Amino acid sequence: MTTLGIIGAGHIGSQIARVAVANGYDVVIANSRGPETLADLIAELGPKARAATAVDAAEAAEVAVVTVPLGAIDQLPVDQLAGKIVLDTNNYYFERDGHIEALDKGETTTSEMLQQKLPTSRIAKAFNHIFSADITTDGTPAGTEGRRALATAGDDAEATDFVTRFYDEAGFDTVNIGPLSESWRVERDRPAYVVKQTAAELEANLAKANRLP
């Protein structure tokens, strides 16, 4: 089974780890404070999970998840993530990250910024527009009426295909926005952000989003 390397063990990272283990993935997870601080989470996740440094998690990953604050992407292990699918969960919070002119002006997206930092990785947007608690509670089997949908975006078809499969395993339908340059449509303060919505509703919310909210 695929090994998921998760860099960032906060609310989103921990929830993705829970979904991954429940679906048979092996998980290697890291945070900024050291593997020993993740003992309780690893005990909960069980034998398919282990804690590691960010470098080790990236090295072990067949698919990686980057779920760290935007200001921390400069510290990611670039070489160890080279050529790999990397799921980007980030959002821009100027209150936390400070103002970034290119984002304020709508000239780039957080995922495109990550792609610049990881030039040979295959980036796909995922899990940035759902409350973390909902990741393990809102999923339903495929075909369920009113099934919640989540969006992805990416320039690499294999990366967005993986997100689609992983979303389905987690219990969600997928709407593919298109390239990373369109991922702003599902970022903070847009109509699709942290809203419980079906695929049709998500598509409608994406269509009415403004580049500068």
N, C-alpha and C positions, 0 to 999 in steps of 0.2 A: 504494500500500500504506500501511497505517496507520503513523504515526510514534509510537513509544513513547518517552516522556520518562522517564528513570530518575533519580531523585534518591537518590543513595547508590550508590557504586561498590565496596562491600565484596564479601564472598563471594557473598551472594545476588544483589545488583544486577549483578555481573559475569556471573554464570551466567545470569540472566534475559536479559541483553544477548546472550549467545552463542546462546541458544535463539531469541530474536527475529530476529537476523540470519540464522540458519540457515533460518528460515521466511519470509524475505523482507521483514521489517519494516525500516523505517528507525529508527535508534536515536540519541537524543541523551542523553548521560549526564553526570552531574555528581557531584562529591564535595565535601567541605568544604575541600579543600586547593588547589583551583584546576584548571582544565582542563589546564594544562601537565603536571600530575602523572599524567595518564591517557594519555600518549603511547604507552606500550607496549601497553596494552589496546586502544586505537584501532587501532594497527598490526595487532594480532591480528584484530580484528573486521572490518577492511577498509573499503571505501568507503561502505558503508551506515551507518556509525556516525561520530559526531563527539562531541567533548567540549565541554562548555559550563558556564556557571554554573548554579546551581539555578534562578534566575529564567528564564534562557534555555531550560533544559530543560523547565520547566513551560510556558513560552510556546509552545514548538514542539510540545508533546505533543498528540496527539489522544487518547491514553490515557496516563496517568501511572502510574508505580510509585514509591511512597514506601517506601524501605528504609533508614531512618536510625534510630539509637537513639531510644528513646521520649522521652528528655529533649530531643531536638533538634526535635521536631515544632512547637514554638513558633516556630521559625525558617523554616518553610516559606512559600513565596510564595503566599499565600492568593488574591490577585486573579488570578494567572495560572492557577491551578487551578480557578477558579470554573466550575461547570457540567460539568466533565470527569469521566470515569470515572477513579478513582484506586485502584490496587491497593495494599493495605496488607499488608506482610510482617511486621509487628512482633510481638514478644513482650515480656513484662514480666519483666525480670531485676532483682530488687531489689538484688542485689549490684552491679549497674552503675547502675541508675536511681535508687537510694534507694527507701525504702518509700513507696508511694502508698496512702493509707488506703482510698480507694474501690475499688482493685483488691484489696487485701488482704482487704477485707470482701465481695468479690463484688458490689459495687454497680454496676459498669460493666465494660467490656472495653477493651482497647487500641484496637480499631477504633472503638468509640463515642467514645473520647477524640479520635481523629483526626477523626472526623466533627464533633465540637464545634469543632475548630480550623479545619476546612474546611467551613463550614456549607452551602455550595451545591454542593460536590463530591459525586460519587456513589461512595461507598466500597464496596469489596468485599475481603474477606479472601482472601489468596492466598499460597502458597509459604512460610508461616510454620512449617510442621510437617514439613519435609523437610531433611535435611542438604544443604548447598549443593552438595557434590560429586555428590550423587545426581541433581540436576536435569538434568545433561547425560549421565548414564550409565544411568539406570533406565527411561527412556521406551521404550515398545514400540508397534508399530502397533495401531490400534483393532481389537478383536476377539481380540487375543492372549490365550490362556488365562493366568490369573493376573496380568493386567495391573495394575500398581500404580495406586492411586487417591489423589487428593488432595481436600481439602475446600475449599469456599468458603462465604461467608456475606455477605449484603448486604440492604439495604432497597430496592435498585433492581434491577429485573429485567434491564435492559440491561447493568448492570455485572456481575452474576453470569453472564449469558449470555456476555459477553466472556471472563470467566475460564474458563468451560467450554470455549470454543473454543480459547483459548490453551493450556490444559492438554492438550487433545487433540492440538494441534499439537506440543506438547512430548513427547507419548507417554504421557499419563496419563488415566485415567477421572476423573470428577468426582462427588462427593457434595455436594449443596447442603444445608447445615445449616439454612438459613432466615435470619432477620433478623440484623443485627449483634449484637443482644443475646444471641444464642446462640453467638457465635463463641468464647466461653470454652471450649467443648467441645473445641477443637482447639489450645488454648494449652498452654504448658509444664506438665509434670508431670501431664498427663492421658493416658489410655490410648492416644489416637490420635497423640500427639506423637512425631515422628521415627521412626515405625514403618513398615516396609514392609508394606503391606496392600492387599488387593483392595477393591473397592467394598463388598462384603458385610461383610468384616472391619472396614472403616472405619465402616460404619453401626453395627455392634455395639459398637465401641469408643466411638463418640460417645454411644451410648445409656447406657453404664455409667459415663460420666464424672461426677465430683462437682464441684459448683460451687466448693467450697473444698478443693483437693487436700491 
